[in-house]
């Protein structure tokens, strides 16, 4: 396996772990749910745009989380 393959697998596992951590989804506010959803979508988009790059994935998740938080604030 190459380093890039291992990095992609690590990113997928990290995202899966983050989603599994949302078992308390029912106790979250709308704003928190929006931030988590935005982070997930942003992470996937960042991975696609950068070809699975770790920095792109993490950056996309961070930006997506901020955008999701702001969108959720208005509801």
Secondary structure, 3 states (H helix, E strand, C coil): CCHHHHHHHHHHHHHHHHHHHHHHHHHCCHHHHHHHHHHHHHHHHHHHHCCCCHHHHHHHHHHHHHHHHHHHHCC
